[in-house]
């Protein structure tokens, strides 16, 4: 009640023009005012809210693996620029934005800054119905004026549910999400806390809210939501987000400097001023300038510095990071002897900054070799104590790949330095050597590979290509009876018949088989095959009957069965074994991220399909691939692709080859799903070299 009264008085004082003083005691009037404020604020930002769907691609084991992620963003200019989180677009290769009026507009990545977790996309306004003429735009607030207890709204697409709003208050405007002794010695992609003083609030956010705006009651963006959990949300302040976004729009990247030192607060050290050097990277600018761990920095460029608390570390890191690379930082430090508290010496240290080093280099998927090649950056060379950046690192390798099968094998984290007569100095050399050796198929071609592992220089011989993947050879046909069975063990047999009749219970008789034409019945228990007793003693003997039949070479078999306490001998004509789903011909298409197989006898039996049913069955579909995003699922029966019928694997391959050659903008796939025929529309995103590299793979 006290809170309500206080809030009422505050609203009366600040919103006198909206609510007459005489009505301030009315709860309904107060609720109307609050609702009107919320609605007005929402309408200023909500139209500029977008849902972002990112198709991602990650490389491992020499393969490109696609995924799908969602997030939120806000349109911040009439040119169609969208601000969001860097982690929303991380590994993204294409982006589709859903606007507030439900238009789906593709966007391109302008730039990303992982250290602040800010990224900018740009809408393709040629696809917008008005070419962007009436594009709604959100505006930023001065986040420095934000205070604890200020009301805010979180907008976005939590759990992919678009156009969502939650309300709360600011809990803290200066939240640090880093350990006190952390600093930018060598940040990585997840190091967003190093340069950010976060806004903590309690407006509910969930996965999918990332990149969405935190809005004040004036309808202005005060922050960009990035993290959340346990009823706490954390947003990047608008002033920082706006500055980074403008840099990304102008330059595509944020240039930062690096000295190779981490900083630590003076808390519990006895020092009353300055900031401590926690660590120094070997051969870094700080090390070269003789900055040492334990030094107390008192001034930077003549300005006194102080970091008694963690909240004071990020501004110092920003000061260093925002210095132009190549410029010199002038530091005044106190260097202590003995216990670190007395006999200090004041030193002037000048550090020439360098561009912030790249932790990880470029990478490439070498599909035919089942490996991912990783460029060696100067930082990686220093970390591994390498003499140079020559060579490429085998980041990961697939089991059964040509490198893993070499003698001796090449394992993950090995460094390839030479292939044949070609020196491998960088990722470009590696790709060139790979393409040269795999351009034409030669099953007998070999190549000598020089590599280092565990400080040992080794040489091995690899096959440059696997043997061609042809359709797997079918098993040699064996004898078969068209029934399904289960083993009947002793305890079950005693309960069923009152006498020992262990054997195999007939659970199904397949139509269109010789067994179906015989006198066998479902429920019969087979005890003998000809004169051979088939006696299952444990569940592991489930295939004993089948194995016994497969050994027969006659055209007929006599099955001895128990039926309702009677013993019968039934003759059945033998047939050849049928192809199973695991033996069926398959086709994998990397363009569509789709794997299919031929229909088998058992598919027809299980789905009650007659012999006229034609098509290929989907066995695997990538959720973020062309087929998966269009709605194709596993177990769908594909009957037609475009204008081409797909009655078999052979006709399906021909159809996909023609489709790949024509590269149409839209493809209609006719499928059978259960009892329903459906049409699926696929809109491929053909790349110039897709036909060359993304061929179908037979199995």
C-alpha positions, 0 to 999 in steps of 0.5 A: 500500500505504501508503494502504491501511494508513493507511486500515485503521488509521483504520477500526480506530480509528473503527469498533472497534464494527463490526470487531474489532481482530483482523480489521483486517488482512483486506482482505475484512473492510475491504471489508465494513466500507466497503461497509456504511458506504456502504450505510447512508449510501445508504439514508438519502438514496437513498429521498428522491432524485427524478428531475426532468423539466422541460417548458420554454418559451422565447420567441423570434421571437414563438413559444413553443418548448417543450423538455425537461430533466432533473435531480435533487433531494432531498425535504427535508420531509414536506410534499413540498418538493424542493431542486434547482438553479435551472438545472434548473427554469429556464424550466420550465412543468411538472415531473414527479418520479419518486420512488425507488419509480418513482411519477411525481408532478407538482410545482409551482415554489415559488421559485428563486434563480439567484444561488445556483443553488438552487430548491425544488419541491413535490410534489402529494401528492394524487397520491402513493399514500399522500398523503405519509404515508410520504414519505422525507426527507433531512437536511442536515449541517453543511457547515462541518465538511466537510474535504478527503479526506472520503469523499462520494457523488454521487447523482442521474440522470446522463444521465437514468439515474435512481438512480445513485451515484458515490463520491469524496472532497472535494478542496477545501472552499473553491473559488472559481469567479470572477475575482478582480475580479468582484463583484455590480455587476450579476449575471445568471442565471449569476452563481452564483459570486458568492455561493458558496464551492464544495465541489470533489470527484471523485465522478463527475457528468454532465448530469442530476446537477444538483440531486442531493445530495452525501452524507457517510458518515453519510447526510446531505446536505453539498452540492447538486451543480451543476457538473462536468467534467474529473473535477471536481464542484462542490457548493453547501454544505449550510448555504447551500443549506438557508438559501436553501431555507427562505427560498424555502419561506417567501417564494418569493424571496430579497430582496437589496440592491444598492449598484452597486459591484464589489470586488477583492482587494488582491493585488499592490497593495501594500495589506495590509488592506481590499478595493478598489472595482473599479468603480461603476455610474453613478447607483447608491447607491454613486455617489450616496454618492460611493464611487469606483473605487480606494477602499480599504474598511477597515470595513463597519458598524464591522467590519474587512474584508480581502480579500487573496485571492479566497476572501474576496470572497464573504462580503463580497458576502453581507454587502452582499446580505443587508442589508435593502433601504433600510438604510444601510451605513456604510463607512470608506474610504481614498482615495489620490492620485497613485500610489494608495499614498500621501497617503490620506484617510480618509472615512466613506461612508453608502450607502442600499441598494436592492433588487437590480435586475432585469436583464431584464423581463417578455416576451411572445410576440406570435405574429401579429406574429412578435415578442417584446416585452421590458419595459424595466427601470430597469437596462436604461434606465440601460444604454441611457441612456434617459430613462425606462422607457416603451416596450417593446423588440423583443427579436427578430423573425421574418423575413417578419413584419408588422413586418419587412415594414413600410416602413420595417421595425421591426428587433430592439432597436427600442423601440416607444413608440406604436401608433395613438393608444395610448401604450406605456408598458409590456408591459401596454400593448403586449399590450393594443394587440396584442390590440385590433388582432388580435381580429378579422380584417381584411386591410386594417387598418393601424396607425401605429407610433412607435418609436426605433432608433439614437437616431432617432424613426421612424414606420412603417405596419404591417398588423395581421395577415397574410393568412389562411393558407389551404391553399396553392393547388395548381400548375396540372396539367401533363403527366406520365409515371408514371416515375422517372428519373436522368440518364445522362451521356456517360462512364456511357453509354459504359460501359453500352452501348458507344455514345453513348446519353446520356439518362435511365435509367428507375429506377422505373415507378409502379403504377396509371399509364399508364406501367405499362400501356405497354411501358416497362421499368425500365432503358430509357434515354430519348433522345428525347421525340417528336422532341426530343433529351433530352441531359443534359450535367451532373448539373444537368440531372436535371429536363430530361426532366420539364420536357420532358414538362410542356410537352406538351399532347397526350394521348400521347407517343412516347418513344424508348429504348435497350434492350440496344443496341436502339432502340425507340419506345414510345407512352405516354398522358400523365397530370396531375402528381401532388401532392408532399409539399411541395404537400400540404395541411398542418395545424399544431396548437399545442396538441399541437405537431404538424404533419401533411399529407395522403397523396400518390400518392408516399406510397402508392407508397413505402410500398406502400399501396393506395388504401384506406389513409387517414390523415394523415402526421406531418411535425413533432412537438415533443419536449416537446409533448403529442404528442411526450412521448406518443411520436408521431414524424415519419412516423407515419400518424395514422388515428384521434383519439379516436373520430374517424377521420382519413381526410383533412386535412379530417376531421383538422381536424374531429376536432382541433376537437372534441377541443379543445372537449371537452378530455378528460383522455386521448386515444387516438391510433391510428397506423400506424408502418411495418407496425405499428398502435399506440395512443398515449395523450396526456394534455393539460394544457389551459389555460383560454385554450388554445382561444382562442389555440392554434388550428390553422394551415392551410397 
